[in-house]
Amino acid sequence: MILSARFSGDMIGKKTYCRAGREETQGPDVYPENSFAEISTFCKANHIRLSDYVEQREGKQIWEFLQGIWEAMKYSIDEGLSVTGILESGLNVERKAKYLYHQGHVGESPETRENRIVSAYAFAVNEQNAAAGTVVTAPTCGGENTVLSSCFR
């Protein structure tokens, strides 16, 4: 999103923001490949795993960074599953994650249970996001909640 400020018709300021109100930044270009297909070709040609490729490009510190992201993701799910009531958004929407998580049914198949739990995780993260809680996201139009819940399970 680009926000601009005008005074008497003249632009006096302009900022570009990404999701969650953070100013957009441009990091170093550490990946010379431009697609996953190119990365896959590189890995096959060099007989390395994708994780080895990431470490080569990012450095060993990537694992500590990713561990921090993983902890934030788990925290978001745990927080979302612990809260009930109306979301603070002002839209009068009731939280459902905790209810969904605890609503097992007699005779529920393992597949149905797993789907219910994964859905509860996704609801938990969505609700945390709606309540401006801690959420780890990616530019996927909301799909990060589904991805996160699938990884967590």
C-alpha positions as CSV (number, residue, x, y, z in Angstrom):
1,M,0.0,0.0,0.0
2,I,1.3,3.4,-0.8
3,L,0.3,6.3,1.5
4,S,0.9,9.8,0.4
5,A,0.4,13.1,2.3
6,R,-0.6,16.3,0.5
7,F,-0.7,19.9,1.8
8,S,-2.3,22.6,-0.4
9,G,-2.2,20.2,-3.3
10,D,1.5,19.5,-3.0
11,M,2.8,16.0,-2.1
12,I,4.8,16.4,1.2
13,G,5.4,12.7,1.9
14,K,5.1,9.2,0.6
15,K,5.7,5.8,2.2
16,T,5.2,2.2,0.9
17,Y,3.9,-0.3,3.5
18,C,3.5,-4.0,3.4
19,R,1.2,-6.1,5.5
20,A,0.8,-5.4,9.2
21,G,1.9,-1.8,8.9
22,R,5.6,-2.4,8.4
23,E,7.5,-0.2,6.0
24,E,8.5,-2.2,3.0
25,T,12.2,-3.0,2.8
26,Q,14.4,-4.5,0.2
27,G,16.8,-7.1,1.4
28,P,19.9,-8.4,-0.3
29,D,19.4,-10.6,-3.3
30,V,20.8,-13.9,-2.0
31,Y,19.1,-16.2,-4.5
32,P,20.4,-15.9,-8.1
33,E,17.8,-18.4,-9.3
34,N,14.4,-16.8,-10.3
35,S,12.0,-19.7,-9.8
36,F,11.7,-22.9,-7.9
37,A,12.3,-24.9,-11.1
38,E,15.7,-23.2,-11.4
39,I,16.5,-23.9,-7.7
40,S,15.5,-27.6,-8.2
41,T,17.7,-27.8,-11.2
42,F,20.6,-26.3,-9.2
43,C,20.1,-28.7,-6.3
44,K,19.9,-31.8,-8.6
45,A,23.0,-30.7,-10.5
46,N,25.0,-30.2,-7.3
47,H,23.5,-33.3,-5.5
48,I,22.3,-31.2,-2.5
49,R,19.0,-31.0,-0.6
50,L,16.8,-27.9,-0.7
51,S,17.7,-27.3,3.0
52,D,21.4,-27.3,2.0
53,Y,20.8,-24.9,-0.8
54,V,19.0,-22.5,1.6
55,E,21.9,-22.7,4.1
56,Q,24.4,-22.0,1.3
57,R,22.5,-18.9,0.3
58,E,21.3,-17.6,3.7
59,G,24.1,-18.8,6.0
60,K,23.9,-21.0,9.1
61,Q,22.1,-18.3,11.0
62,I,18.9,-19.1,8.9
63,W,18.1,-22.0,11.3
64,E,18.0,-19.8,14.4
65,F,15.9,-17.3,12.5
66,L,13.4,-20.0,11.3
67,Q,13.2,-21.4,14.8
68,G,12.1,-18.0,16.0
69,I,9.4,-17.9,13.3
70,W,8.3,-21.4,14.3
71,E,8.0,-20.4,17.9
72,A,5.9,-17.3,16.9
73,M,3.7,-19.5,14.8
74,K,3.1,-22.0,17.7
75,Y,2.4,-19.1,20.0
76,S,-0.2,-17.7,17.7
77,I,-2.0,-21.0,17.6
78,D,-1.8,-21.5,21.3
79,E,-3.1,-18.0,22.0
80,G,-5.9,-18.3,19.5
81,L,-7.0,-21.6,21.0
82,S,-7.1,-20.2,24.6
83,V,-9.5,-17.2,23.9
84,T,-13.2,-17.1,23.6
85,G,-15.8,-14.4,23.2
86,I,-16.2,-11.6,20.7
87,L,-13.3,-10.5,18.5
88,E,-12.1,-7.0,19.4
89,S,-12.7,-5.8,15.8
90,G,-16.0,-4.2,16.5
91,L,-17.8,-6.4,14.0
92,N,-19.4,-8.5,16.8
93,V,-17.8,-11.8,15.4
94,E,-17.5,-14.6,17.9
95,R,-14.3,-16.6,18.2
96,K,-14.7,-20.2,17.2
97,A,-11.2,-21.8,17.4
98,K,-11.4,-23.1,20.9
99,Y,-14.9,-24.4,20.5
100,L,-14.0,-26.1,17.2
101,Y,-10.8,-27.6,18.8
102,H,-12.8,-29.2,21.7
103,Q,-15.9,-30.3,19.8
104,G,-15.0,-33.9,19.1
105,H,-18.0,-36.2,18.3
106,V,-18.7,-39.7,19.4
107,G,-17.6,-42.0,16.6
108,E,-15.5,-39.3,14.9
109,S,-13.1,-40.9,12.4
110,P,-9.4,-40.1,12.7
111,E,-9.6,-38.3,9.4
112,T,-12.5,-36.1,10.6
113,R,-10.7,-35.4,13.9
114,E,-7.5,-34.4,12.1
115,N,-9.4,-32.1,9.8
116,R,-11.3,-30.5,12.7
117,I,-8.0,-29.9,14.6
118,V,-6.2,-28.5,11.6
119,S,-9.2,-26.2,11.0
120,A,-9.2,-25.1,14.6
121,Y,-5.5,-24.1,14.2
122,A,-6.4,-22.1,11.1
123,F,-9.3,-20.5,12.9
124,A,-7.0,-19.7,15.8
125,V,-4.5,-17.9,13.6
126,N,-7.2,-16.1,11.7
127,E,-8.7,-14.9,14.9
128,Q,-5.4,-13.7,16.3
129,N,-4.8,-11.8,13.0
130,A,-8.2,-10.2,13.3
131,A,-7.5,-9.2,16.9
132,A,-4.1,-7.7,15.9
133,G,-2.3,-10.4,17.8
134,T,1.1,-12.0,17.0
135,V,0.9,-13.6,13.6
136,V,3.6,-14.8,11.2
137,T,2.4,-14.2,7.7
138,A,3.5,-14.3,4.1
139,P,2.0,-12.6,1.1
140,T,-0.5,-15.4,0.3
141,C,-3.8,-13.6,0.6
142,G,-4.6,-15.3,3.9
143,G,-3.4,-18.7,3.0
144,E,-0.6,-18.5,5.6
145,N,-3.1,-19.6,8.2
146,T,-3.9,-22.8,6.4
147,V,-0.2,-23.4,5.7
148,L,0.7,-22.7,9.3
149,S,-2.1,-25.0,10.7
150,S,-0.9,-27.8,8.4
151,C,2.7,-27.5,9.5
152,F,1.7,-27.4,13.1
153,R,-0.2,-30.6,12.9
